[in-house]
Amino acid sequence: MTEKTLTIPLGPQHPALKEPENFTLTLDGEIVTDVAIRIGYVHRGIEKAFEGRSYIQNVYLAERICGICSQAHTTCYVQVVEELLDLDVPKRGLHIRAIVNELNRIHSHILWLGVAGHEIGWDTLFHYSWRDREQCMDVIEEVTGNRVNYANNVIGGVRHDIPKDWHASIAKRMQAIQDRMEHYLKLILKEQTVLDRCLGVGILKPHIAKKLSATGPTIRASGIPWDVRETEPRTPYIGAPWKVQTSDLCDVAGRVIVRIQETIDSCQSIRHWLTKMPRGDIKVRAPRRVPEGQAISRFEAPRGEVVHFIVSDGTDHPYRHKARAPTLGNFLSVPTILIGGHIADVPISLASIDPCMSCTDRVILTDHRGRSEAISWEKFTAQARETRLAEKAWRR
């Protein structure tokens, strides 16, 4: 730090952050010149928790990686287990799974829209958008029985059917949400508060977004049409009335527009699937033990690409489970988005990637010399035991 620069912390406890992370900002006056990110404040050891539970128990664990993207995580998880089991999920089950996933996307994007309005000081948008979101949450509750962790996916299909006499009511509410999103899209393009706080703020150029492996609306708002629903389409998404939404603005305004357009597409897709719902079963029975092998699954969550990787040793629980949330990919872009901007624009610029800290956090163990290494569970528990014995001796 020089006489002209100032280094300040943003977090881990800060009104602009809904979860604890630390961003160390270097300022030249009010301009951000450097950013250092420290994660790991809410590391939960969830990958190790997967390895100590059965494949069936892990369905419920997967949806608790993230409360907002719960359906996306369980979908990605059951897909990789179904691949290892070589299971063919009934088409009706796939349709229902796709409908709930798009309901998940709608409620996540509208939730984010309200948070974005709050971050720029436009709380009217916050209240109106969250009121509209309640219609989506009501549909989710009717279909799955829950509003946050849906518990609707199972290995081999879905738990709950959508009766025929519900279709008209769901379609009506999807149309109502679509109408509101179209209204918001027109509104933000002329609302001065949004234009002043979002246009030209949080710039992420296409080549940088691609180089830093950005994902989801973050990379699509930089003009790159990357969406797992297109690159690895599952049966219901083929022929559905949606397309990869992009924006050439490469800023916060572009990320607002992309999310609203995706919400409109999701409403249209749900109405399409309700009219094309195939007959038949919604699930097949899956064995408890999974054959030896390894597989990877990718899915487009509201925030971006979710990845689940499993190594099976032939038992009823995974030998190794790896989960990567989209925010981990987008974190690399945060310094680029913030550097060059004003300190007052940091909250909305950071919020524009829709970060979820708890589902992202990792932890690195280092020794007193600052060296880091991956260690075995046996070595880790041995070191923990030595530490506890040393603490007891110190107390005595």
C-alpha positions in Angstrom: 0.0 0.0 0.0 1.3 3.4 -1.0 0.2 6.9 0.0 -2.1 7.0 -3.0 -3.7 3.6 -2.4 -5.8 2.1 0.3 -6.5 -1.6 1.1 -9.9 -2.4 2.7 -11.7 -5.6 3.5 -15.1 -6.4 2.1 -16.4 -9.2 4.4 -16.5 -11.8 5.7 -19.4 -10.0 7.5 -20.8 -7.2 5.4 -24.3 -6.0 4.5 -23.7 -6.5 0.8 -22.8 -10.2 1.4 -25.5 -12.7 2.2 -22.9 -15.3 3.1 -19.4 -14.9 4.6 -16.5 -14.5 2.1 -13.6 -12.1 2.2 -12.7 -9.7 -0.7 -9.6 -7.5 -0.1 -9.9 -4.4 -2.3 -7.1 -2.1 -3.2 -8.3 1.4 -4.0 -6.8 4.4 -5.7 -9.2 7.1 -4.5 -12.6 5.5 -5.3 -11.4 3.2 -8.1 -10.7 -0.5 -7.4 -7.2 -1.4 -8.6 -6.8 -4.9 -7.2 -8.9 -7.7 -5.7 -7.9 -10.7 -3.6 -10.5 -13.4 -2.8 -10.4 -15.7 0.2 -13.0 -18.5 0.4 -13.5 -21.2 3.0 -15.4 -19.6 5.8 -18.4 -22.0 5.5 -16.6 -25.2 4.3 -18.9 -28.1 5.2 -16.9 -31.1 4.1 -19.8 -32.1 2.0 -17.9 -34.3 -0.5 -16.6 -36.4 2.4 -20.2 -36.6 3.7 -21.2 -38.1 0.4 -18.7 -40.9 0.7 -20.0 -42.0 4.1 -23.6 -42.3 3.0 -25.5 -44.6 0.6 -26.5 -43.5 -2.9 -30.1 -43.1 -1.8 -29.2 -41.0 1.2 -27.0 -38.8 -1.0 -30.0 -37.6 -3.0 -31.2 -35.7 0.1 -27.6 -34.5 0.7 -27.1 -33.2 -2.8 -30.1 -30.9 -2.7 -28.7 -29.3 0.5 -25.5 -28.2 -1.3 -27.5 -25.1 -2.2 -31.0 -24.2 -1.2 -31.7 -22.1 -4.3 -30.3 -24.6 -6.8 -31.5 -27.7 -4.9 -33.3 -29.3 -7.9 -30.3 -28.7 -10.2 -27.9 -30.5 -7.8 -30.2 -33.5 -7.3 -30.8 -33.7 -11.1 -27.1 -33.7 -11.8 -26.4 -36.2 -9.0 -29.1 -38.7 -10.0 -28.1 -38.4 -13.7 -24.5 -39.6 -12.9 -25.8 -42.5 -10.7 -28.3 -43.5 -13.5 -25.4 -43.5 -16.0 -23.4 -45.9 -13.7 -26.5 -48.1 -13.3 -27.3 -47.9 -17.0 -30.9 -46.9 -16.1 -33.4 -45.6 -18.7 -35.6 -43.1 -17.0 -39.3 -43.1 -18.3 -40.0 -40.1 -20.6 -42.8 -38.9 -18.3 -40.3 -38.8 -15.4 -37.9 -36.8 -17.6 -40.6 -34.3 -18.5 -41.6 -33.7 -14.9 -37.9 -33.4 -13.9 -37.4 -30.8 -16.6 -40.5 -28.9 -15.5 -39.4 -28.7 -11.9 -35.9 -27.7 -13.0 -37.3 -24.7 -15.0 -39.5 -23.8 -12.1 -36.3 -23.8 -10.0 -34.7 -21.5 -12.6 -37.6 -19.1 -12.6 -37.7 -18.6 -8.9 -33.9 -18.3 -8.7 -33.8 -15.6 -11.4 -36.7 -13.6 -10.0 -35.1 -13.9 -6.5 -31.8 -12.5 -8.0 -33.7 -9.7 -9.8 -35.1 -8.6 -6.5 -31.7 -8.7 -4.8 -30.2 -6.8 -7.7 -32.8 -4.1 -7.3 -32.0 -3.9 -3.6 -28.3 -3.6 -4.2 -28.8 -0.5 -6.5 -31.2 1.1 -4.1 -34.4 0.4 -6.1 -36.4 -1.6 -3.5 -39.6 -1.1 -5.4 -38.3 -3.7 -7.9 -37.3 -5.9 -5.0 -40.8 -6.0 -3.5 -42.7 -6.3 -6.9 -40.5 -9.1 -8.2 -40.6 -11.2 -5.0 -44.4 -10.8 -5.1 -44.4 -12.3 -8.6 -42.0 -15.0 -7.4 -44.6 -16.3 -5.0 -46.7 -17.6 -7.9 -43.7 -19.8 -8.9 -43.1 -20.9 -5.3 -46.8 -21.9 -5.0 -46.5 -24.1 -8.1 -43.4 -25.7 -6.8 -45.1 -26.4 -3.5 -48.1 -28.0 -5.2 -46.0 -30.2 -7.5 -43.4 -31.3 -4.9 -44.8 -30.6 -1.5 -41.9 -28.3 -0.6 -40.8 -24.8 -1.3 -37.0 -25.0 -0.8 -35.6 -28.5 -0.9 -38.1 -30.2 -3.2 -37.1 -33.9 -2.6 -38.7 -34.7 -6.0 -35.8 -36.4 -7.8 -35.1 -40.1 -7.1 -32.6 -42.4 -8.8 -34.6 -43.6 -11.7 -37.1 -40.8 -12.1 -39.2 -38.5 -9.9 -41.2 -39.0 -6.8 -44.4 -37.1 -7.7 -46.6 -37.0 -10.8 -48.4 -33.9 -12.2 -52.0 -34.7 -12.6 -53.8 -33.7 -15.9 -56.2 -31.5 -14.1 -53.4 -29.3 -12.7 -52.0 -28.4 -16.1 -54.3 -25.5 -16.9 -53.7 -23.9 -13.5 -49.9 -24.2 -13.8 -49.9 -22.9 -17.4 -52.0 -19.9 -16.4 -49.6 -18.9 -13.7 -46.6 -19.4 -16.0 -48.3 -17.0 -18.4 -48.8 -14.5 -15.6 -45.1 -14.7 -14.7 -44.1 -14.3 -18.3 -46.2 -11.2 -18.7 -44.6 -9.7 -15.6 -41.1 -10.5 -16.9 -41.8 -8.9 -20.2 -43.0 -5.8 -18.4 -39.8 -5.7 -16.3 -37.7 -6.2 -19.5 -39.3 -3.1 -21.0 -39.1 -1.2 -17.7 -35.4 -1.7 -17.0 -34.4 -0.5 -20.5 -35.7 2.9 -19.8 -35.5 3.1 -15.9 -32.8 5.7 -15.1 -31.9 4.0 -11.8 -30.9 0.8 -13.7 -29.2 2.6 -16.5 -27.1 4.7 -14.2 -26.1 1.8 -11.9 -25.8 -1.1 -14.4 -24.8 0.1 -17.8 -21.0 0.0 -18.3 -20.6 -1.4 -14.7 -18.8 -4.7 -14.0 -17.3 -5.2 -17.5 -16.3 -8.8 -18.5 -15.1 -9.0 -22.1 -15.9 -12.2 -24.0 -12.3 -13.5 -24.4 -11.7 -12.9 -20.7 -14.9 -14.7 -19.7 -13.9 -17.7 -21.9 -10.3 -17.7 -20.6 -11.4 -17.6 -17.0 -14.1 -20.4 -17.5 -17.1 -18.2 -16.5 -20.4 -20.0 -16.7 -24.1 -19.5 -16.7 -25.7 -16.1 -17.3 -22.3 -14.5 -16.5 -20.6 -15.9 -19.6 -23.8 -15.6 -21.7 -24.1 -11.9 -20.8 -20.6 -11.6 -22.3 -21.9 -12.7 -25.7 -20.8 -16.4 -25.5 -23.7 -18.8 -26.2 -22.7 -21.6 -23.7 -25.5 -23.6 -22.1 -25.3 -27.2 -21.0 -29.0 -27.6 -22.0 -27.9 -27.2 -25.6 -24.5 -28.9 -25.5 -25.8 -31.9 -23.7 -29.6 -31.9 -24.3 -31.8 -34.3 -22.4 -34.9 -35.6 -24.0 -37.4 -32.9 -22.9 -35.2 -30.0 -24.0 -35.1 -31.2 -27.6 -37.8 -29.3 -29.4 -38.8 -27.1 -26.5 -39.4 -23.4 -27.3 -36.2 -22.0 -25.7 -32.9 -20.7 -27.0 -29.6 -19.7 -25.5 -30.0 -16.1 -24.4 -27.0 -13.8 -24.8 -26.1 -10.2 -24.5 -23.3 -8.1 -26.1 -23.4 -5.5 -23.3 -20.8 -7.5 -21.2 -21.9 -5.7 -18.0 -24.3 -5.9 -15.1 -27.2 -4.7 -17.4 -26.5 -7.5 -19.8 -26.7 -10.0 -16.9 -30.0 -8.6 -15.8 -31.4 -8.8 -19.4 -30.2 -12.4 -19.9 -31.8 -13.6 -16.7 -35.1 -12.0 -17.5 -35.1 -13.5 -21.0 -34.2 -16.9 -19.6 -37.2 -16.6 -17.2 -39.5 -15.9 -20.1 -38.1 -18.9 -22.0 -38.6 -21.2 -19.0 -42.3 -20.1 -18.7 -42.8 -21.0 -22.4 -41.0 -24.3 -22.0 -43.1 -25.4 -19.1 -46.3 -24.7 -20.9 -45.0 -26.6 -23.9 -44.1 -29.7 -21.8 -47.5 -29.7 -20.1 -49.1 -30.0 -23.5 -46.6 -32.7 -24.7 -46.6 -34.7 -21.4 -46.1 -38.4 -22.4 -48.1 -41.2 -20.7 -46.5 -43.9 -18.6 -44.5 -44.4 -15.4 -42.6 -41.6 -13.7 -39.8 -43.8 -12.3 -38.1 -47.2 -12.4 -36.7 -49.2 -9.6 -33.0 -48.8 -9.0 -30.7 -51.3 -7.3 -28.9 -50.2 -4.1 -25.4 -51.3 -5.2 -23.8 -49.5 -8.1 -21.3 -51.4 -10.3 -17.6 -50.4 -10.3 -16.8 -47.5 -12.6 -16.7 -43.8 -12.8 -18.9 -41.2 -14.5 -19.5 -37.5 -14.7 -22.7 -35.5 -15.1 -23.2 -31.8 -16.1 -26.3 -29.7 -15.7 -27.3 -26.1 -16.3 -28.3 -24.7 -12.9 -29.7 -21.2 -12.6 -26.2 -19.9 -11.8 -24.4 -21.9 -14.4 -22.9 -25.3 -15.0 -23.1 -27.9 -12.1 -20.7 -30.9 -12.2 -21.0 -34.1 -10.2 -18.3 -36.8 -10.5 -18.5 -40.3 -8.9 -16.1 -43.2 -8.6 -17.9 -46.4 -7.6 -16.2 -49.4 -6.0 -19.3 -51.7 -6.3 -20.8 -51.0 -2.9 -23.9 -49.1 -1.9 -22.0 -45.8 -1.3 -19.5 -43.9 -3.5 -15.8 -44.4 -3.1 -15.3 -40.8 -4.3 -17.7 -38.0 -5.0 -16.8 -34.6 -6.5 -19.2 -31.7 -6.7 -18.5 -28.4 -8.4 -20.9 -25.5 -8.0 -21.1 -22.8 -10.7 -19.9 -20.0 -8.4 -16.5 -21.6 -8.1 -16.1 -21.2 -11.9 -17.4 -17.6 -11.8 -15.2 -16.5 -8.9 -12.1 -16.3 -11.2 -13.9 -13.5 -13.1 -14.7 -11.4 -10.0 -11.4 -9.4 -10.0 -11.8 -8.6 -13.7 -15.4 -7.5 -13.1 -14.4 -5.3 -10.1 -11.1 -3.8 -11.2 -11.5 -0.4 -12.8 -14.9 0.2 -11.2 -16.0 2.5 -8.4 -16.1 1.2 -4.8 -19.8 2.1 -4.8 -20.4 -0.4 -7.7 -18.8 -3.3 -5.9 -22.0 -4.7 -4.3 -24.0 -4.9 -7.5 -21.0 -6.0 -9.6 -20.3 -8.8 -7.1 -24.0 -9.7 -7.0 -24.2 -9.8 -10.8 -22.6 -13.3 -10.9 -25.3 -14.4 -8.4 -22.7 -15.9 -6.0 -23.5 -18.7 -3.6 -20.7 -19.0 -1.1 -21.8 -22.0 1.0 -22.1 -24.4 -2.0 -18.7 -23.2 -3.4 -16.3 -23.2 -0.4 -13.2 -25.3 -0.4 -10.5 -25.6 2.3 -6.7 -25.9 1.9 -4.6 -27.3 4.8 -1.2 -25.7 5.2 1.7 -26.3 7.6 3.4 -23.6 9.6 5.7 -22.9 6.7 2.8 -22.1 4.4 3.1 -25.3 2.3 -0.1 -26.9 1.2 -0.7 -30.5 0.2 -3.5 -33.1 -0.3 -3.3 -35.6 2.6 -5.0 -38.9 3.2 -7.9 -39.2 5.7 -5.7 -41.4 7.9 -3.0 -38.7 8.1 -5.6 -36.0 8.7 -7.2 -37.9 11.6 -3.7 -38.7 13.1 -2.8 -35.0 13.0 -6.1 -34.1 14.6 -5.5 -36.6 17.4 -2.0 -35.2 18.0 -3.4 -31.7 18.2 -6.1 -32.7 20.7 -3.5 -34.5 22.9 -1.3 -31.4 22.7 -4.2 -29.2 23.8 -5.0 -31.4 26.8 -1.4 -31.4 27.9 -1.3 -27.6 27.6 -4.4 -27.3 29.7 -2.9 -29.5 32.4 
